[in-house]
Amino acid sequence: MERHKVSFQLKCYLFKGREVIHAKKELPFEVKLASSLVLDELCYMWNKQHLETQINEAIDKRDQERFMVLSQQYKPYTYE
């Protein structure tokens, strides 16, 4: 894997009356990408499960209108 450039952010902090500068290293691109993908997958799975639960409750209660609304919202999840 290629090495990426690393950039630093300098921040000034007051330390007992004098200024101290600390450099903060940014996270690597791979870590940002992996964490973003994991969060996206978790949100997708939670939303899908939540809709499935609501659809099952609508079926159990025989609420056809609610079922039709929820099934329209669930359509994008069927194209896996």
Summary of the structure (lengths in Angstrom):
residues: 80
radius of gyration: 23.9
end to end distance: 30.2
largest distance: 70.5
contacts: 145
relative contact order: 0.09
helix: 59%
strand: 20%
